Amino acid sequence: MKNKNFTPVEQSFLNDLSKNSKTNIPYIAVDNFPNLGMLTALRFLEWAAENPNGVISLPTGKTPEYFIYWTKHILENWEKENIIELRKKHHL
């Protein structure tokens, strides 16, 4: 489901469940909280690059924990091979 509503990062997370959706509202399904945190972190970094003066607000819970972990990990290791591969895989 290559959909104009999804960004390049979001499209990289589309899986079979998401692609075969017959709902009116597009969605992305992930298997667990760590993957949701990674998707959120990558999407945030994609958004931040386009909106350098933007402001975000985070809720509490498991998703923000993984979002914070992944955002910090990606930024601190930006030039390391495994993060370069992760960024390429997810079009960031």
Accessible surface in RSA format (square Angstrom, percent):
REM  Atomic radii and reference values for relative SASA: ProtOr
REM  Chains: A
REM  Algorithm: Lee & Richards
REM  Probe-radius: 1.40
REM  Slices: 20
REM RES _ NUM      All-atoms   Total-Side   Main-Chain    Non-polar    All polar
REM                ABS   REL    ABS   REL    ABS   REL    ABS   REL    ABS   REL
RES MET A   1    68.48  35.5  32.29  21.4  36.19  86.2  30.92  26.3  37.56  49.8
RES LYS A   2   182.80  89.2 147.22  90.3  35.57  84.7 102.47  92.2  80.32  85.6
RES ASN A   3    38.12  26.3  32.35  31.3   5.77  13.9   7.56  18.2  30.56  29.5
RES LYS A   4   208.59 101.8 172.66 105.9  35.92  85.5 123.47 111.1  85.12  90.7
RES ASN A   5   103.62  71.5  75.04  72.5  28.58  68.8  19.24  46.3  84.38  81.6
RES PHE A   6    21.39  10.7  13.02   8.1   8.38  21.8  13.93   8.4   7.46  21.4
RES THR A   7    30.64  21.8  26.70  27.1   3.94   9.4  30.64  41.2   0.00   0.0
RES PRO A   8    73.73  53.7  72.01  65.6   1.71   6.2  73.73  60.9   0.00   0.0
RES VAL A   9     0.00   0.0   0.00   0.0   0.00   0.0   0.00   0.0   0.00   0.0
RES GLU A  10    34.09  19.6  34.09  25.8   0.00   0.0   2.10   4.1  32.00  26.1
RES GLN A  11    48.01  26.8  35.86  26.2  12.14  28.9   7.94  16.9  40.07  30.4
RES SER A  12    32.31  27.3   2.42   3.2  29.89  68.9  11.10  23.6  21.21  29.7
RES PHE A  13    26.33  13.2  16.42  10.2   9.91  25.8  20.83  12.6   5.50  15.7
RES LEU A  14    18.72  10.4   4.50   3.2  14.21  35.7   4.50   3.2  14.21  38.2
RES ASN A  15    48.89  33.7  43.56  42.1   5.33  12.8  35.24  84.8  13.65  13.2
RES ASP A  16   104.79  73.4 101.96 101.5   2.83   6.7  28.69  67.5  76.10  75.9
RES LEU A  17   114.53  63.8 105.56  75.5   8.97  22.6 110.78  77.8   3.75  10.1
RES SER A  18     0.00   0.0   0.00   0.0   0.00   0.0   0.00   0.0   0.00   0.0
RES LYS A  19   100.29  48.9  83.94  51.5  16.35  38.9  35.54  32.0  64.76  69.0
RES ASN A  20   107.99  74.5  91.81  88.7  16.18  39.0  31.34  75.4  76.66  74.1
RES SER A  21    27.93  23.6   2.17   2.9  25.76  59.3   7.37  15.7  20.56  28.8
RES LYS A  22   197.03  96.1 157.00  96.3  40.04  95.3 120.38 108.4  76.66  81.7
RES THR A  23    86.84  61.8  59.86  60.7  26.98  64.3  65.58  88.1  21.25  32.1
RES ASN A  24   154.84 106.8 120.50 116.4  34.34  82.7  33.70  81.1 121.14 117.1
RES ILE A  25   134.30  76.4 132.36  98.6   1.94   4.7 132.83  95.7   1.46   4.0
RES PRO A  26    46.11  33.6  28.90  26.3  17.22  62.6  32.39  26.7  13.72  85.3
RES TYR A  27    78.32  36.6  72.36  41.2   5.96  15.5  63.67  47.8  14.66  18.1
RES ILE A  28    38.93  22.2  11.85   8.8  27.08  65.3  11.85   8.5  27.08  73.5
RES ALA A  29    22.01  20.2  14.86  22.9   7.16  16.3  21.72  30.6   0.30   0.8
RES VAL A  30    43.51  28.6  15.08  13.6  28.44  68.5  18.66  16.2  24.85  67.4
RES ASP A  31   128.19  89.8  91.67  91.2  36.52  86.3  24.97  58.8 103.22 102.9
RES ASN A  32    71.19  49.1  57.40  55.5  13.79  33.2  35.40  85.2  35.79  34.6
RES PHE A  33    99.12  49.6  96.98  60.1   2.14   5.6  97.28  59.0   1.83   5.2
RES PRO A  34    50.46  36.8  50.22  45.8   0.24   0.9  50.44  41.6   0.02   0.1
RES ASN A  35    50.36  34.7  50.36  48.7   0.00   0.0   2.55   6.1  47.81  46.2
RES LEU A  36    59.73  33.3  59.73  42.7   0.00   0.0  59.73  41.9   0.00   0.0
RES GLY A  37     0.00   0.0   0.00   N/A   0.00   0.0   0.00   0.0   0.00   0.0
RES MET A  38    25.37  13.1  25.37  16.8   0.00   0.0  21.95  18.7   3.42   4.5
RES LEU A  39    17.56   9.8  17.56  12.6   0.00   0.0  17.56  12.3   0.00   0.0
RES THR A  40    46.93  33.4  42.82  43.4   4.12   9.8  38.66  51.9   8.27  12.5
RES ALA A  41     0.00   0.0   0.00   0.0   0.00   0.0   0.00   0.0   0.00   0.0
RES LEU A  42     0.00   0.0   0.00   0.0   0.00   0.0   0.00   0.0   0.00   0.0
RES ARG A  43    62.35  26.2  62.35  31.8   0.00   0.0  25.58  35.0  36.77  22.3
RES PHE A  44    49.09  24.6  43.96  27.2   5.13  13.3  48.73  29.5   0.37   1.0
RES LEU A  45    17.59   9.8  13.25   9.5   4.34  10.9  13.25   9.3   4.34  11.7
RES GLU A  46    14.76   8.5  13.07   9.9   1.69   4.0  10.45  20.2   4.31   3.5
RES TRP A  47    73.23  29.4  73.23  35.4   0.00   0.0  52.33  27.9  20.90  33.9
RES ALA A  48    29.63  27.2  25.69  39.6   3.94   9.0  25.94  36.5   3.69   9.8
RES ALA A  49    83.73  77.0  46.48  71.7  37.25  84.7  59.52  83.8  24.21  64.1
RES GLU A  50   124.66  71.6  93.93  71.1  30.74  73.2  43.39  83.9  81.27  66.4
RES ASN A  51    54.91  37.9  48.10  46.5   6.81  16.4   9.45  22.7  45.46  43.9
RES PRO A  52   112.73  82.2  78.54  71.6  34.19 124.3  84.12  69.5  28.60 177.8
RES ASN A  53   143.32  98.8 115.98 112.1  27.34  65.8  40.51  97.5 102.81  99.4
RES GLY A  54    38.87  47.9   0.00   N/A  38.87  47.9  14.13  38.8  24.74  55.4
RES VAL A  55   136.94  90.1 107.61  97.4  29.33  70.7 111.67  97.0  25.27  68.5
RES ILE A  56    76.49  43.5  50.28  37.5  26.21  63.2  56.44  40.6  20.05  54.4
RES SER A  57   108.01  91.3  77.40 103.3  30.62  70.5  49.77 106.0  58.25  81.6
RES LEU A  58    76.39  42.5  46.53  33.3  29.86  75.1  47.60  33.4  28.79  77.5
RES PRO A  59    98.11  71.5  81.80  74.6  16.30  59.3  93.86  77.5   4.25  26.4
RES THR A  60   135.98  96.7 111.57 113.1  24.41  58.2  82.19 110.4  53.79  81.3
RES GLY A  61    40.02  49.4   0.00   N/A  40.02  49.4  32.49  89.1   7.54  16.9
RES LYS A  62   120.97  59.0 114.74  70.4   6.23  14.8  63.70  57.3  57.27  61.0
RES THR A  63    37.62  26.8  36.32  36.8   1.30   3.1  26.93  36.2  10.69  16.2
RES PRO A  64    12.39   9.0  11.27  10.3   1.12   4.1  12.39  10.2   0.00   0.0
RES GLU A  65   112.05  64.3 102.01  77.2  10.04  23.9  41.91  81.1  70.15  57.3
RES TYR A  66    73.38  34.3  73.31  41.7   0.07   0.2  32.53  24.4  40.85  50.4
RES PHE A  67    10.13   5.1  10.13   6.3   0.00   0.0  10.13   6.1   0.00   0.0
RES ILE A  68    93.65  53.3  91.83  68.4   1.82   4.4  93.19  67.1   0.46   1.2
RES TYR A  69   116.17  54.2 110.50  62.9   5.68  14.8  85.83  64.5  30.35  37.4
RES TRP A  70    44.09  17.7  44.09  21.3   0.00   0.0  42.55  22.7   1.54   2.5
RES THR A  71    17.30  12.3  17.30  17.5   0.00   0.0  17.30  23.2   0.00   0.0
RES LYS A  72   122.41  59.7 116.83  71.7   5.58  13.3  65.07  58.6  57.34  61.1
RES HIS A  73    49.60  27.1  47.09  32.7   2.51   6.4  30.30  31.2  19.30  22.5
RES ILE A  74     0.00   0.0   0.00   0.0   0.00   0.0   0.00   0.0   0.00   0.0
RES LEU A  75    96.91  54.0  79.52  56.9  17.38  43.7  79.80  56.0  17.10  46.0
RES GLU A  76   117.46  67.4  82.27  62.2  35.19  83.8  42.66  82.5  74.80  61.1
RES ASN A  77    22.08  15.2  20.24  19.6   1.84   4.4   3.85   9.3  18.24  17.6
RES TRP A  78    84.15  33.8  82.34  39.9   1.81   4.3  64.04  34.1  20.11  32.6
RES GLU A  79   132.03  75.8 112.61  85.2  19.41  46.2  63.71 123.2  68.32  55.8
RES LYS A  80   123.44  60.2 118.00  72.4   5.44  13.0  77.52  69.8  45.92  48.9
RES GLU A  81   114.53  65.8 106.90  80.9   7.64  18.2  54.66 105.7  59.88  48.9
RES ASN A  82    91.79  63.3  81.57  78.8  10.22  24.6  39.86  95.9  51.93  50.2
RES ILE A  83     3.89   2.2   3.89   2.9   0.00   0.0   3.89   2.8   0.00   0.0
RES ILE A  84    37.78  21.5  37.65  28.0   0.13   0.3  37.65  27.1   0.13   0.4
RES GLU A  85   100.30  57.6  94.82  71.7   5.47  13.0  34.41  66.6  65.89  53.8
RES LEU A  86    27.47  15.3  23.49  16.8   3.98  10.0  26.93  18.9   0.54   1.5
RES ARG A  87    32.71  13.7  32.71  16.7   0.00   0.0   1.36   1.9  31.34  19.0
RES LYS A  88   149.30  72.8 132.66  81.4  16.64  39.6  88.03  79.2  61.27  65.3
RES LYS A  89   143.84  70.2 123.34  75.7  20.49  48.8  81.75  73.6  62.08  66.1
RES HIS A  90     8.30   4.5   8.30   5.8   0.00   0.0   5.84   6.0   2.46   2.9
RES HIS A  91   112.91  61.7  86.20  59.9  26.70  68.3  58.64  60.4  54.27  63.1
RES LEU A  92    49.82  27.7  14.61  10.4  35.22  88.5  39.04  27.4  10.78  29.0
END  Absolute sums over single chains surface
CHAIN  1 A     6477.3       5304.8       1172.5       3773.6       2703.7
END  Absolute sums over all chains
TOTAL          6477.3       5304.8       1172.5       3773.6       2703.7
